[in-house]
Amino acid sequence: MVMLGVIAVVLMLTTSGLLLASAVLASHRARAAADLAALAAAGVLMRGEPPRVACQSAAQVAAANHGQVQRCIVLGMEVRLSIAVPAGMEGLGVATARSRAGPDPSPGLNLSH
């Protein structure tokens, strides 16, 4: 009877560990997808393309990284994105991340001193 209890506890801990690892992996994927998509969109803006094209580029990069753009806001030459990436295991939902890319918003401010 004790062995069954030990096996049940080990199985429960293993399952919990797998769920946690899946959630952490989804979080890392969401952050990477958001950063890469924001950089791609900012690059498109720097070439002079309209915001719609920049957001389409962000969506393509996010999709290549297993993500989906939830929000794409273009303010001048700056892009702000929100990306969702599904967790690897069923029932865990999605991980979301935000990112921004573009020129330094305050070029006269030097924070290195």
N, C-alpha and C positions, 0 to 999 in steps of 0.2 A: 504494500500500500504506500509506503514511504517513497519507493522508487517511482511510482506513478506521479506522485506529487512533485518530485524533483524533475521528472521529465516534463511535466506541465509547466513548471516555472521556467525551465530552460527554453522551452518552445515559445512561451510568452515573451521572454526577454529577447530572443532572436527576432521574433516578429516585430517587436517594438523598435529594435535597432534598425531593421530594414525600413520601417516606416520613417524613422528619423533621418536615415541616410538619404532616402528618396526625396524628402522635403528639403534637405540641405542642398542636394544636387540641383533640384529645381530652382532654388533661390540663386545659386551660382550661375546657372544657365540664364535666368532672367536678367541678372545684372550684366552679364557679358553681352547678351542680345541687345539690351537697352543701350549700352555704351557703344557697341559697334554700329547699331542703327542710327544713333544720334550723330556719330562722326560721319557716316555716309550721307545723311541728310544735310549736314552742315557743308560738306564738300560740294554737294549739288548746288546749294545756295551760293557758295563762293564762285561757282562757274556762271552765275547769273540766271539760273533756272528759277521758275516760279515756285512758291511754297507747295503747290499741289504735287509737283514733280519731286520735290524733296521728301514729302511724306510718302509718296509711292516708293521711293528708293529705300526709305526707312522700313517700310512694310516688307519689301523684298528681302532685305538683310535680316530682319527679325524672323521671317519665315524660314530662311536658310538656317537659322539658329533655334528652330523649334518654338518660336514665339509668335505672338500676334500683337500688333499695335492697338492699344486701347485708346490712346490719345496722342495727337501730334499737333503741337502748337508752334507756329513760326512767328517770332517777333523780330522783325528786321532781319539780321543775319544769324540770329540765335534760334536753335531748335530745342524744344522740350518734349520729351517722349515719356509715355508710360507703356510698358510691355508686359504681357502676361505669358507665362510658360506653364503648360500643364505638368503636374507632378507625374512621376513615372509609374506610380501605383494608383489603381482605381480607387476613387473615393477620397483622395487627398486634396482635390481641388487644384488651384493654380497658385503659382508664385508670381508676384508682380514686382517690377522694379522701375524706377524713374531715372532719367539721365538728361543732361543738357549738353549741348555743344555749340560752339560759335566763338566769335572773338571775345576777348576779355571785356567784360561789361564796364570796367573802370580803368582805362589805359593809363591814366595819370597816377594811379595808386600803386605804390610799391610796398608790398608787405614783407619783403625780405630783410628789412632793417629792424 
